[in-house]
């Protein structure tokens, strides 16, 4: 399966604090956070862990479970020489470096990749005027297909696993969390969505409690070879305090961006931010910035 190099997200991902044994979603409700139950954990516990992380990103808990049922039968598989590994069959070539280095042995990075990419796909749909897939469970399979990028003939298979995903999660953990739902939390970002082209692209955030934040991103322009990886930035701050991050454009990227602007072409930066709070909860957000 081919996946484009996209949706870089920050590698500051921490394992969630240990939850009581057997605290699966089927035990009642949808927990805000759960510890990874281990590669050999019960399928219900693995599904509950995935669901809790999706819900924390304001995504339907079923989404990653449906994807993993198709891609790996809900197993953290080794690539066995195929070049793809993990619950979501991520490409080692594209993702086993940078923010996701070591992902086959770190399921929390796999989960971060899926939720970040799924959120990005939703943003792109909304930006082009397409219906929001969040409230339309009949479109979730297509949503997942846009994340996983399978061959066209396999795109329909994800939707077929919705019922199974819900059975594993249990009746108390279905559907997406709303922004006001304490079961899920979205990182609120600030900073101009239009910024002057300089060596820095800036973004700011506020965490609900003390946190460590980090950001990475890409610079995009029309044409082949026009995607550049930005330098990462990290900082910590108290709850309620604005944390400012500045990502550096490599000189080659700045030069290419200036040429693109002179040609009248758009130049955009996509910034992914992750914050890890003191209790281990991970929040994430994305901001698209037009540079000129």
GURO-462471 format. One record per residue (C-alpha): residue number from 1; residue in three letters; x, y, z. Coordinates in nm, 4 decimals. Example, Ala and Ser with C-alpha at 12.3 -4.5 7.8 and 13.67 -1.06 7.14 Angstrom:
<site><n>1</n><res>ala</res><east>1.2300</east><north>-0.4500</north><up>0.7800</up></site>
<site><n>2</n><res>ser</res><east>1.3670</east><north>-0.1060</north><up>0.7140</up></site>
This chain:
<site><n>1</n><res>unk</res><east>0.0000</east><north>0.0000</north><up>0.0000</up></site>
<site><n>2</n><res>unk</res><east>0.1300</east><north>0.3403</north><up>-0.0921</up></site>
<site><n>3</n><res>unk</res><east>0.1143</east><north>0.6329</north><up>0.1405</up></site>
<site><n>4</n><res>unk</res><east>0.2312</east><north>0.9816</north><up>0.0688</up></site>
<site><n>5</n><res>unk</res><east>0.4656</east><north>1.1475</north><up>0.3083</up></site>
<site><n>6</n><res>unk</res><east>0.2345</east><north>1.3824</north><up>0.4873</up></site>
<site><n>7</n><res>unk</res><east>0.0854</east><north>1.4914</north><up>0.8109</up></site>
<site><n>8</n><res>unk</res><east>0.4007</east><north>1.5162</north><up>1.0124</up></site>
<site><n>9</n><res>unk</res><east>0.3209</east><north>1.5379</north><up>1.3790</up></site>
<site><n>10</n><res>unk</res><east>0.5307</east><north>1.5862</north><up>1.6842</up></site>
<site><n>11</n><res>unk</res><east>0.7160</east><north>1.3005</north><up>1.8486</up></site>
<site><n>12</n><res>unk</res><east>0.6555</east><north>1.4204</north><up>2.2019</up></site>
<site><n>13</n><res>unk</res><east>0.4097</east><north>1.1391</north><up>2.2689</up></site>
<site><n>14</n><res>unk</res><east>0.4040</east><north>0.9765</north><up>2.6111</up></site>
<site><n>15</n><res>unk</res><east>0.2523</east><north>0.6528</north><up>2.7310</up></site>
<site><n>16</n><res>unk</res><east>-0.0701</east><north>0.7177</north><up>2.9203</up></site>
<site><n>17</n><res>unk</res><east>-0.0746</east><north>0.6641</north><up>3.2944</up></site>
<site><n>18</n><res>unk</res><east>-0.1591</east><north>0.3065</north><up>3.3862</up></site>
<site><n>19</n><res>unk</res><east>-0.5319</east><north>0.2439</north><up>3.4102</up></site>
<site><n>20</n><res>unk</res><east>-0.6909</east><north>-0.0257</north><up>3.6235</up></site>
<site><n>21</n><res>unk</res><east>-0.6765</east><north>-0.3698</north><up>3.4690</up></site>
<site><n>22</n><res>unk</res><east>-0.9718</east><north>-0.4485</north><up>3.2494</up></site>
<site><n>23</n><res>unk</res><east>-1.0765</east><north>-0.0852</north><up>3.2138</up></site>
<site><n>24</n><res>unk</res><east>-1.2032</east><north>-0.1422</north><up>2.8615</up></site>
<site><n>25</n><res>unk</res><east>-1.4759</east><north>0.0677</north><up>2.7101</up></site>
<site><n>26</n><res>unk</res><east>-1.7152</east><north>-0.2234</north><up>2.7337</up></site>
<site><n>27</n><res>unk</res><east>-1.6920</east><north>-0.1909</north><up>3.1094</up></site>
<site><n>28</n><res>unk</res><east>-1.9069</east><north>0.1218</north><up>3.0893</up></site>
<site><n>29</n><res>unk</res><east>-1.8433</east><north>0.4609</north><up>2.9365</up></site>
<site><n>30</n><res>unk</res><east>-1.5572</east><north>0.5709</north><up>2.7154</up></site>
<site><n>31</n><res>unk</res><east>-1.2438</east><north>0.6446</north><up>2.9217</up></site>
<site><n>32</n><res>unk</res><east>-1.0563</east><north>0.9656</north><up>2.8483</up></site>
<site><n>33</n><res>unk</res><east>-0.7212</east><north>0.7826</north><up>2.8561</up></site>
<site><n>34</n><res>unk</res><east>-0.5960</east><north>0.4288</north><up>2.8908</up></site>
<site><n>35</n><res>unk</res><east>-0.2565</east><north>0.2610</north><up>2.9029</up></site>
<site><n>36</n><res>unk</res><east>-0.1549</east><north>0.0529</north><up>2.6053</up></site>
<site><n>37</n><res>unk</res><east>-0.2423</east><north>-0.3057</north><up>2.7043</up></site>
<site><n>38</n><res>unk</res><east>0.0550</east><north>-0.4572</north><up>2.5258</up></site>
<site><n>39</n><res>unk</res><east>0.0840</east><north>-0.6337</north><up>2.1933</up></site>
<site><n>40</n><res>unk</res><east>-0.0644</east><north>-0.9449</north><up>2.3504</up></site>
<site><n>41</n><res>unk</res><east>-0.3548</east><north>-0.7658</north><up>2.5157</up></site>
<site><n>42</n><res>unk</res><east>-0.7162</east><north>-0.8657</north><up>2.4643</up></site>
<site><n>43</n><res>unk</res><east>-0.8728</east><north>-0.7294</north><up>2.1481</up></site>
<site><n>44</n><res>unk</res><east>-1.1323</east><north>-0.5428</north><up>2.3524</up></site>
<site><n>45</n><res>unk</res><east>-0.8587</east><north>-0.3717</north><up>2.5550</up></site>
<site><n>46</n><res>unk</res><east>-0.6606</east><north>-0.2753</north><up>2.2458</up></site>
<site><n>47</n><res>unk</res><east>-0.9769</east><north>-0.1375</north><up>2.0864</up></site>
<site><n>48</n><res>unk</res><east>-1.0565</east><north>0.0584</north><up>2.4039</up></site>
<site><n>49</n><res>unk</res><east>-0.7057</east><north>0.2053</north><up>2.4047</up></site>
<site><n>50</n><res>unk</res><east>-0.7379</east><north>0.3120</north><up>2.0412</up></site>
<site><n>51</n><res>unk</res><east>-1.0849</east><north>0.4498</north><up>2.1024</up></site>
<site><n>52</n><res>unk</res><east>-0.9731</east><north>0.6569</north><up>2.3995</up></site>
<site><n>53</n><res>unk</res><east>-0.6975</east><north>0.8209</north><up>2.1976</up></site>
<site><n>54</n><res>unk</res><east>-0.9287</east><north>0.8893</north><up>1.9047</up></site>
<site><n>55</n><res>unk</res><east>-1.1891</east><north>1.0397</north><up>2.1354</up></site>
<site><n>56</n><res>unk</res><east>-0.9222</east><north>1.2641</north><up>2.2917</up></site>
<site><n>57</n><res>unk</res><east>-0.8657</east><north>1.4004</north><up>1.9400</up></site>
<site><n>58</n><res>unk</res><east>-1.2413</east><north>1.4518</north><up>1.8896</up></site>
<site><n>59</n><res>unk</res><east>-1.2622</east><north>1.1647</north><up>1.6423</up></site>
<site><n>60</n><res>unk</res><east>-1.5067</east><north>0.8730</north><up>1.6467</up></site>
<site><n>61</n><res>unk</res><east>-1.3570</east><north>0.5952</north><up>1.8646</up></site>
<site><n>62</n><res>unk</res><east>-1.4591</east><north>0.3456</north><up>1.5995</up></site>
<site><n>63</n><res>unk</res><east>-1.2381</east><north>0.5048</north><up>1.3340</up></site>
<site><n>64</n><res>unk</res><east>-0.8942</east><north>0.3625</north><up>1.4253</up></site>
<site><n>65</n><res>unk</res><east>-1.0453</east><north>0.0298</north><up>1.5262</up></site>
<site><n>66</n><res>unk</res><east>-1.2153</east><north>-0.0093</north><up>1.1882</up></site>
<site><n>67</n><res>unk</res><east>-0.8861</east><north>0.0739</north><up>1.0171</up></site>
<site><n>68</n><res>unk</res><east>-0.6803</east><north>-0.1647</north><up>1.2282</up></site>
<site><n>69</n><res>unk</res><east>-0.9274</east><north>-0.4504</north><up>1.1815</up></site>
<site><n>70</n><res>unk</res><east>-0.8736</east><north>-0.4257</north><up>0.8062</up></site>
<site><n>71</n><res>unk</res><east>-0.5032</east><north>-0.3478</north><up>0.7987</up></site>
<site><n>72</n><res>unk</res><east>-0.3723</east><north>-0.5835</north><up>1.0671</up></site>
<site><n>73</n><res>unk</res><east>-0.6628</east><north>-0.7740</north><up>1.2234</up></site>
<site><n>74</n><res>unk</res><east>-0.6048</east><north>-0.5491</north><up>1.5263</up></site>
<site><n>75</n><res>unk</res><east>-0.2473</east><north>-0.6732</north><up>1.5689</up></site>
<site><n>76</n><res>unk</res><east>0.0804</east><north>-0.4847</north><up>1.5958</up></site>
<site><n>77</n><res>unk</res><east>0.2368</east><north>-0.6820</north><up>1.3133</up></site>
<site><n>78</n><res>unk</res><east>0.6005</east><north>-0.6855</north><up>1.2107</up></site>
<site><n>79</n><res>unk</res><east>0.6613</east><north>-0.6002</north><up>0.8482</up></site>
<site><n>80</n><res>unk</res><east>0.8132</east><north>-0.9442</north><up>0.7712</up></site>
<site><n>81</n><res>unk</res><east>1.0009</east><north>-0.7833</north><up>0.4841</up></site>
<site><n>82</n><res>unk</res><east>0.6956</east><north>-0.6141</north><up>0.3329</up></site>
<site><n>83</n><res>unk</res><east>0.8053</east><north>-0.2625</north><up>0.4276</up></site>
<site><n>84</n><res>unk</res><east>0.4842</east><north>-0.1962</north><up>0.6221</up></site>
<site><n>85</n><res>unk</res><east>0.4282</east><north>-0.2483</north><up>0.9930</up></site>
<site><n>86</n><res>unk</res><east>0.2058</east><north>-0.1840</north><up>1.2921</up></site>
<site><n>87</n><res>unk</res><east>-0.1675</east><north>-0.1693</north><up>1.3460</up></site>
<site><n>88</n><res>unk</res><east>-0.2219</east><north>0.0570</north><up>1.0454</up></site>
<site><n>89</n><res>unk</res><east>0.0461</east><north>-0.0909</north><up>0.8165</up></site>
<site><n>90</n><res>unk</res><east>0.2482</east><north>0.2278</north><up>0.8065</up></site>
<site><n>91</n><res>unk</res><east>0.5321</east><north>0.2479</north><up>0.5557</up></site>
<site><n>92</n><res>unk</res><east>0.8761</east><north>0.2055</north><up>0.7116</up></site>
<site><n>93</n><res>unk</res><east>1.0241</east><north>0.3976</north><up>0.4202</up></site>
<site><n>94</n><res>unk</res><east>0.8230</east><north>0.7114</north><up>0.4896</up></site>
<site><n>95</n><res>unk</res><east>0.7532</east><north>0.7012</north><up>0.8617</up></site>
<site><n>96</n><res>unk</res><east>1.0291</east><north>0.5084</north><up>1.0422</up></site>
<site><n>97</n><res>unk</res><east>1.2323</east><north>0.8261</north><up>1.0828</up></site>
<site><n>98</n><res>unk</res><east>1.1796</east><north>1.1751</north><up>1.2197</up></site>
<site><n>99</n><res>unk</res><east>0.8721</east><north>1.2178</north><up>1.4401</up></site>
<site><n>100</n><res>unk</res><east>0.7637</east><north>0.8543</north><up>1.3987</up></site>
<site><n>101</n><res>unk</res><east>1.1031</east><north>0.6849</north><up>1.4290</up></site>
<site><n>102</n><res>unk</res><east>1.0654</east><north>0.3446</north><up>1.5922</up></site>
<site><n>103</n><res>unk</res><east>0.6886</east><north>0.3349</north><up>1.5364</up></site>
<site><n>104</n><res>unk</res><east>0.6704</east><north>-0.0463</north><up>1.4931</up></site>
<site><n>105</n><res>unk</res><east>0.7700</east><north>-0.0840</north><up>1.8585</up></site>
<site><n>106</n><res>unk</res><east>0.5833</east><north>0.2245</north><up>1.9807</up></site>
<site><n>107</n><res>unk</res><east>0.2095</east><north>0.1878</north><up>1.9235</up></site>
<site><n>108</n><res>unk</res><east>0.1444</east><north>0.5332</north><up>2.0704</up></site>
<site><n>109</n><res>unk</res><east>0.3238</east><north>0.6805</north><up>1.7671</up></site>
<site><n>110</n><res>unk</res><east>0.1094</east><north>0.4698</north><up>1.5368</up></site>
<site><n>111</n><res>unk</res><east>-0.2018</east><north>0.6027</north><up>1.7073</up></site>
<site><n>112</n><res>unk</res><east>-0.0721</east><north>0.9600</north><up>1.6822</up></site>
<site><n>113</n><res>unk</res><east>-0.0106</east><north>0.9159</north><up>1.3096</up></site>
<site><n>114</n><res>unk</res><east>-0.3613</east><north>0.7843</north><up>1.2491</up></site>
<site><n>115</n><res>unk</res><east>-0.5471</east><north>1.0470</north><up>1.4517</up></site>
<site><n>116</n><res>unk</res><east>-0.3398</east><north>1.3324</north><up>1.3095</up></site>
<site><n>117</n><res>unk</res><east>-0.3884</east><north>1.2157</north><up>0.9520</up></site>
<site><n>118</n><res>unk</res><east>-0.7613</east><north>1.1537</north><up>1.0030</up></site>
<site><n>119</n><res>unk</res><east>-0.8022</east><north>1.5051</north><up>1.1454</up></site>
<site><n>120</n><res>unk</res><east>-0.6133</east><north>1.6441</north><up>0.8467</up></site>
<site><n>121</n><res>unk</res><east>-0.8377</east><north>1.4590</north><up>0.6005</up></site>
<site><n>122</n><res>unk</res><east>-1.1436</east><north>1.6035</north><up>0.7730</up></site>
<site><n>123</n><res>unk</res><east>-0.9982</east><north>1.9558</north><up>0.7595</up></site>
<site><n>124</n><res>unk</res><east>-0.9286</east><north>1.9204</north><up>0.3888</up></site>
<site><n>125</n><res>unk</res><east>-1.2848</east><north>1.8079</north><up>0.3232</up></site>
<site><n>126</n><res>unk</res><east>-1.4317</east><north>2.0989</north><up>0.5136</up></site>
<site><n>127</n><res>unk</res><east>-1.1977</east><north>2.3439</north><up>0.3404</up></site>
<site><n>128</n><res>unk</res><east>-1.3245</east><north>2.2318</north><up>-0.0006</up></site>
<site><n>129</n><res>unk</res><east>-1.6904</east><north>2.2549</north><up>0.1014</up></site>
<site><n>130</n><res>unk</res><east>-1.7511</east><north>1.8818</north><up>0.1330</up></site>
<site><n>131</n><res>unk</res><east>-1.9845</east><north>1.7472</north><up>0.4046</up></site>
<site><n>132</n><res>unk</res><east>-1.8362</east><north>1.6918</north><up>0.7493</up></site>
<site><n>133</n><res>unk</res><east>-1.7764</east><north>1.3161</north><up>0.7899</up></site>
<site><n>134</n><res>unk</res><east>-1.7826</east><north>1.3442</north><up>1.1685</up></site>
<site><n>135</n><res>unk</res><east>-2.1580</east><north>1.3076</north><up>1.2020</up></site>
<site><n>136</n><res>unk</res><east>-2.2107</east><north>1.0717</north><up>0.9078</up></site>
<site><n>137</n><res>unk</res><east>-2.1135</east><north>0.7210</north><up>1.0125</up></site>
<site><n>138</n><res>unk</res><east>-2.1943</east><north>0.5939</north><up>0.6646</up></site>
<site><n>139</n><res>unk</res><east>-1.8939</east><north>0.7890</north><up>0.5328</up></site>
<site><n>140</n><res>unk</res><east>-1.6419</east><north>0.6732</north><up>0.7916</up></site>
<site><n>141</n><res>unk</res><east>-1.5089</east><north>0.3966</north><up>0.5671</up></site>
<site><n>142</n><res>unk</res><east>-1.4282</east><north>0.6519</north><up>0.2972</up></site>
<site><n>143</n><res>unk</res><east>-1.2721</east><north>0.8747</north><up>0.5616</up></site>
<site><n>144</n><res>unk</res><east>-1.0427</east><north>0.5894</north><up>0.6661</up></site>
<site><n>145</n><res>unk</res><east>-0.9642</east><north>0.5079</north><up>0.3038</up></site>
<site><n>146</n><res>unk</res><east>-0.8418</east><north>0.8660</north><up>0.2571</up></site>
<site><n>147</n><res>unk</res><east>-0.6067</east><north>0.8066</north><up>0.5510</up></site>
<site><n>148</n><res>unk</res><east>-0.4811</east><north>0.4623</north><up>0.4522</up></site>
<site><n>149</n><res>unk</res><east>-0.4667</east><north>0.5199</north><up>0.0734</up></site>
<site><n>150</n><res>unk</res><east>-0.5423</east><north>0.1632</north><up>-0.0435</up></site>
<site><n>151</n><res>unk</res><east>-0.5952</east><north>0.0624</north><up>-0.4046</up></site>
<site><n>152</n><res>unk</res><east>-0.9323</east><north>0.1787</north><up>-0.5345</up></site>
<site><n>153</n><res>unk</res><east>-1.0881</east><north>-0.1687</north><up>-0.5263</up></site>
<site><n>154</n><res>unk</res><east>-1.0197</east><north>-0.1977</north><up>-0.1519</up></site>
<site><n>155</n><res>unk</res><east>-1.1610</east><north>0.1356</north><up>-0.0357</up></site>
<site><n>156</n><res>unk</res><east>-1.5016</east><north>-0.0106</north><up>0.0551</up></site>
<site><n>157</n><res>unk</res><east>-1.3731</east><north>-0.2702</north><up>0.2996</up></site>
<site><n>158</n><res>unk</res><east>-1.3305</east><north>-0.0355</north><up>0.5993</up></site>
<site><n>159</n><res>unk</res><east>-1.6991</east><north>0.0515</north><up>0.6281</up></site>
<site><n>160</n><res>unk</res><east>-1.7801</east><north>-0.3184</north><up>0.6602</up></site>
<site><n>161</n><res>unk</res><east>-1.6015</east><north>-0.3314</north><up>0.9975</up></site>
<site><n>162</n><res>unk</res><east>-1.8091</east><north>-0.0672</north><up>1.1773</up></site>
<site><n>163</n><res>unk</res><east>-2.0319</east><north>-0.3167</north><up>1.3579</up></site>
<site><n>164</n><res>unk</res><east>-1.7342</east><north>-0.5256</north><up>1.4682</up></site>
<site><n>165</n><res>unk</res><east>-1.5527</east><north>-0.2167</north><up>1.5944</up></site>
<site><n>166</n><res>unk</res><east>-1.8558</east><north>-0.1169</north><up>1.7999</up></site>
<site><n>167</n><res>unk</res><east>-1.8858</east><north>-0.4652</north><up>1.9435</up></site>
<site><n>168</n><res>unk</res><east>-1.5243</east><north>-0.4514</north><up>2.0601</up></site>
<site><n>169</n><res>unk</res><east>-1.5611</east><north>-0.1007</north><up>2.2039</up></site>
<site><n>170</n><res>unk</res><east>-1.8890</east><north>-0.1685</north><up>2.3787</up></site>
<site><n>171</n><res>unk</res><east>-2.2096</east><north>0.0395</north><up>2.3822</up></site>
<site><n>172</n><res>unk</res><east>-2.0663</east><north>0.3118</north><up>2.6069</up></site>
<site><n>173</n><res>unk</res><east>-1.7973</east><north>0.4214</north><up>2.3613</up></site>
<site><n>174</n><res>unk</res><east>-1.9360</east><north>0.5150</north><up>2.0222</up></site>
<site><n>175</n><res>unk</res><east>-1.9462</east><north>0.8300</north><up>1.8128</up></site>
<site><n>176</n><res>unk</res><east>-1.7224</east><north>1.1366</north><up>1.8249</up></site>
<site><n>177</n><res>unk</res><east>-1.6668</east><north>1.3540</north><up>2.1271</up></site>
<site><n>178</n><res>unk</res><east>-1.7846</east><north>1.7120</north><up>2.0999</up></site>
<site><n>179</n><res>unk</res><east>-1.5536</east><north>1.9988</north><up>2.1992</up></site>
<site><n>180</n><res>unk</res><east>-1.7522</east><north>2.0435</north><up>2.5191</up></site>
<site><n>181</n><res>unk</res><east>-1.7295</east><north>1.6748</north><up>2.6081</up></site>
<site><n>182</n><res>unk</res><east>-1.4749</east><north>1.6202</north><up>2.8879</up></site>
<site><n>183</n><res>unk</res><east>-1.4013</east><north>1.2794</north><up>2.7373</up></site>
<site><n>184</n><res>unk</res><east>-1.2107</east><north>1.4462</north><up>2.4538</up></site>
<site><n>185</n><res>unk</res><east>-0.9907</east><north>1.7530</north><up>2.4283</up></site>
<site><n>186</n><res>unk</res><east>-0.8603</east><north>1.9403</north><up>2.1258</up></site>
<site><n>187</n><res>unk</res><east>-0.5538</east><north>2.1611</north><up>2.1402</up></site>
<site><n>188</n><res>unk</res><east>-0.6471</east><north>2.5212</north><up>2.0645</up></site>
<site><n>189</n><res>unk</res><east>-0.3916</east><north>2.6995</north><up>1.8455</up></site>
<site><n>190</n><res>unk</res><east>-0.3280</east><north>3.0669</north><up>1.7763</up></site>
<site><n>191</n><res>unk</res><east>-0.1119</east><north>3.2622</north><up>1.5347</up></site>
<site><n>192</n><res>unk</res><east>-0.1802</east><north>3.4263</north><up>1.2021</up></site>
<site><n>193</n><res>unk</res><east>-0.3149</east><north>3.2043</north><up>0.9284</up></site>
<site><n>194</n><res>unk</res><east>-0.1462</east><north>3.4521</north><up>0.6912</up></site>
<site><n>195</n><res>unk</res><east>0.2122</east><north>3.5423</north><up>0.7770</up></site>
<site><n>196</n><res>unk</res><east>0.4936</east><north>3.7248</north><up>0.6034</up></site>
<site><n>197</n><res>unk</res><east>0.7536</east><north>3.4942</north><up>0.4543</up></site>
<site><n>198</n><res>unk</res><east>1.0595</east><north>3.4977</north><up>0.6813</up></site>
<site><n>199</n><res>unk</res><east>1.2882</east><north>3.2322</north><up>0.8266</up></site>
<site><n>200</n><res>unk</res><east>1.0238</east><north>3.1566</north><up>1.0919</up></site>
<site><n>201</n><res>unk</res><east>0.6658</east><north>3.0296</north><up>1.0900</up></site>
<site><n>202</n><res>unk</res><east>0.4956</east><north>3.0918</north><up>1.4234</up></site>
<site><n>203</n><res>unk</res><east>0.2188</east><north>2.9238</north><up>1.6182</up></site>
<site><n>204</n><res>unk</res><east>0.0975</east><north>2.9503</north><up>1.9780</up></site>
<site><n>205</n><res>unk</res><east>-0.1101</east><north>2.7283</north><up>2.2064</up></site>
<site><n>206</n><res>unk</res><east>-0.2594</east><north>2.7125</north><up>2.5530</up></site>
<site><n>207</n><res>unk</res><east>-0.2773</east><north>2.3843</north><up>2.7446</up></site>
<site><n>208</n><res>unk</res><east>-0.5484</east><north>2.3183</north><up>3.0056</up></site>
<site><n>209</n><res>unk</res><east>-0.2727</east><north>2.2167</north><up>3.2518</up></site>
<site><n>210</n><res>unk</res><east>0.1072</east><north>2.2188</north><up>3.2655</up></site>
<site><n>211</n><res>unk</res><east>0.2430</east><north>2.0653</north><up>2.9473</up></site>
<site><n>212</n><res>unk</res><east>0.5345</east><north>2.0137</north><up>2.7136</up></site>
<site><n>213</n><res>unk</res><east>0.4619</east><north>2.1122</north><up>2.3551</up></site>
<site><n>214</n><res>unk</res><east>0.6375</east><north>2.0510</north><up>2.0287</up></site>
<site><n>215</n><res>unk</res><east>0.5689</east><north>2.1351</north><up>1.6667</up></site>
<site><n>216</n><res>unk</res><east>0.6813</east><north>2.0211</north><up>1.3237</up></site>
<site><n>217</n><res>unk</res><east>0.5588</east><north>2.0977</north><up>0.9776</up></site>
<site><n>218</n><res>unk</res><east>0.6037</east><north>2.1141</north><up>0.6053</up></site>
<site><n>219</n><res>unk</res><east>0.6279</east><north>2.3956</north><up>0.3532</up></site>
<site><n>220</n><res>unk</res><east>0.4285</east><north>2.3348</north><up>0.0355</up></site>
<site><n>221</n><res>unk</res><east>0.4342</east><north>2.4905</north><up>-0.3085</up></site>
<site><n>222</n><res>unk</res><east>0.3036</east><north>2.3817</north><up>-0.6480</up></site>
<site><n>223</n><res>unk</res><east>0.5124</east><north>2.1478</north><up>-0.8590</up></site>
<site><n>224</n><res>unk</res><east>0.7272</east><north>1.8418</north><up>-0.8053</up></site>
<site><n>225</n><res>unk</res><east>0.9918</east><north>1.8547</north><up>-0.5347</up></site>
<site><n>226</n><res>unk</res><east>0.8275</east><north>2.1546</north><up>-0.3747</up></site>
<site><n>227</n><res>unk</res><east>0.7683</east><north>2.0120</north><up>-0.0269</up></site>
<site><n>228</n><res>unk</res><east>1.0202</east><north>2.0998</north><up>0.2442</up></site>
<site><n>229</n><res>unk</res><east>1.0374</east><north>1.9823</north><up>0.6047</up></site>
<site><n>230</n><res>unk</res><east>1.0559</east><north>2.2651</north><up>0.8574</up></site>
<site><n>231</n><res>unk</res><east>1.2698</east><north>2.2649</north><up>1.1669</up></site>
<site><n>232</n><res>unk</res><east>1.0982</east><north>2.1483</north><up>1.4843</up></site>
<site><n>233</n><res>unk</res><east>1.0311</east><north>2.3628</north><up>1.7915</up></site>
<site><n>234</n><res>unk</res><east>0.9551</east><north>2.2733</north><up>2.1525</up></site>
<site><n>235</n><res>unk</res><east>0.8680</east><north>2.4535</north><up>2.4748</up></site>
<site><n>236</n><res>unk</res><east>0.6918</east><north>2.3935</north><up>2.8048</up></site>
<site><n>237</n><res>unk</res><east>0.4435</east><north>2.6065</north><up>2.9940</up></site>
<site><n>238</n><res>unk</res><east>0.1979</east><north>2.6262</north><up>3.2794</up></site>
<site><n>239</n><res>unk</res><east>-0.1703</east><north>2.5558</north><up>3.2335</up></site>
<site><n>240</n><res>unk</res><east>-0.3500</east><north>2.8557</north><up>3.0879</up></site>
<site><n>241</n><res>unk</res><east>-0.0225</east><north>3.0141</north><up>2.9760</up></site>
<site><n>242</n><res>unk</res><east>0.0324</east><north>3.0892</north><up>2.6075</up></site>
<site><n>243</n><res>unk</res><east>0.3212</east><north>2.8889</north><up>2.4665</up></site>
<site><n>244</n><res>unk</res><east>0.4846</east><north>3.0298</north><up>2.1539</up></site>
<site><n>245</n><res>unk</res><east>0.6664</east><north>2.8125</north><up>1.9011</up></site>
<site><n>246</n><res>unk</res><east>0.8660</east><north>2.9210</north><up>1.5956</up></site>
<site><n>247</n><res>unk</res><east>0.9619</east><north>2.6757</north><up>1.3229</up></site>
<site><n>248</n><res>unk</res><east>1.2626</east><north>2.7575</north><up>1.1066</up></site>
<site><n>249</n><res>unk</res><east>1.2583</east><north>2.7367</north><up>0.7278</up></site>
<site><n>250</n><res>unk</res><east>1.5742</east><north>2.5808</north><up>0.5833</up></site>
<site><n>251</n><res>unk</res><east>1.7579</east><north>2.8203</north><up>0.3532</up></site>
<site><n>252</n><res>unk</res><east>1.6744</east><north>2.6041</north><up>0.0529</up></site>
<site><n>253</n><res>unk</res><east>1.3059</east><north>2.6164</north><up>0.1431</up></site>
<site><n>254</n><res>unk</res><east>1.3133</east><north>2.9942</north><up>0.1903</up></site>
<site><n>255</n><res>unk</res><east>1.4803</east><north>3.0390</north><up>-0.1475</up></site>
<site><n>256</n><res>unk</res><east>1.2282</east><north>2.8131</north><up>-0.3213</up></site>
<site><n>257</n><res>unk</res><east>0.9369</east><north>2.9893</north><up>-0.1490</up></site>
<site><n>258</n><res>unk</res><east>1.0565</east><north>3.3309</north><up>-0.2624</up></site>
<site><n>259</n><res>unk</res><east>1.0808</east><north>3.2089</north><up>-0.6212</up></site>
<site><n>260</n><res>unk</res><east>0.7296</east><north>3.0632</north><up>-0.6003</up></site>
<site><n>261</n><res>unk</res><east>0.5888</east><north>3.3918</north><up>-0.4725</up></site>
<site><n>262</n><res>unk</res><east>0.7576</east><north>3.5812</north><up>-0.7546</up></site>
<site><n>263</n><res>unk</res><east>0.5817</east><north>3.3466</north><up>-0.9968</up></site>
<site><n>264</n><res>unk</res><east>0.2527</east><north>3.4254</north><up>-0.8265</up></site>
<site><n>265</n><res>unk</res><east>0.2215</east><north>3.0757</north><up>-0.6790</up></site>
<site><n>266</n><res>unk</res><east>0.0810</east><north>3.0047</north><up>-0.3313</up></site>
<site><n>267</n><res>unk</res><east>0.3138</east><north>2.9054</north><up>-0.0489</up></site>
<site><n>268</n><res>unk</res><east>0.1652</east><north>2.7327</north><up>0.2539</up></site>
<site><n>269</n><res>unk</res><east>0.2974</east><north>2.5862</north><up>0.5754</up></site>
<site><n>270</n><res>unk</res><east>0.1195</east><north>2.3075</north><up>0.7596</up></site>
<site><n>271</n><res>unk</res><east>0.2056</east><north>2.2979</north><up>1.1281</up></site>
<site><n>272</n><res>unk</res><east>0.1317</east><north>2.0001</north><up>1.3555</up></site>
<site><n>273</n><res>unk</res><east>0.1466</east><north>2.0534</north><up>1.7293</up></site>
<site><n>274</n><res>unk</res><east>0.1328</east><north>1.7990</north><up>2.0096</up></site>
<site><n>275</n><res>unk</res><east>0.1266</east><north>1.8762</north><up>2.3806</up></site>
<site><n>276</n><res>unk</res><east>0.1715</east><north>1.6220</north><up>2.6588</up></site>
<site><n>277</n><res>unk</res><east>0.0193</east><north>1.7178</north><up>2.9917</up></site>
<site><n>278</n><res>unk</res><east>0.1551</east><north>1.6194</north><up>3.3322</up></site>
<site><n>279</n><res>unk</res><east>-0.0873</east><north>1.3273</north><up>3.3594</up></site>
<site><n>280</n><res>unk</res><east>0.0364</east><north>1.1854</north><up>3.0271</up></site>
<site><n>281</n><res>unk</res><east>-0.2642</east><north>1.2937</north><up>2.8207</up></site>
<site><n>282</n><res>unk</res><east>-0.1664</east><north>1.3949</north><up>2.4684</up></site>
<site><n>283</n><res>unk</res><east>-0.3433</east><north>1.6761</north><up>2.2841</up></site>
<site><n>284</n><res>unk</res><east>-0.2874</east><north>1.7628</north><up>1.9208</up></site>
<site><n>285</n><res>unk</res><east>-0.3788</east><north>2.0294</north><up>1.6705</up></site>
<site><n>286</n><res>unk</res><east>-0.2951</east><north>2.1496</north><up>1.3219</up></site>
<site><n>287</n><res>unk</res><east>-0.2717</east><north>2.4958</north><up>1.1677</up></site>
<site><n>288</n><res>unk</res><east>-0.2417</east><north>2.5867</north><up>0.8014</up></site>
<site><n>289</n><res>unk</res><east>-0.0594</east><north>2.9119</north><up>0.7289</up></site>
<site><n>290</n><res>unk</res><east>-0.0383</east><north>3.0998</north><up>0.3998</up></site>
<site><n>291</n><res>unk</res><east>0.2954</east><north>3.2752</north><up>0.3538</up></site>
<site><n>292</n><res>unk</res><east>0.3504</east><north>3.5810</north><up>0.1414</up></site>
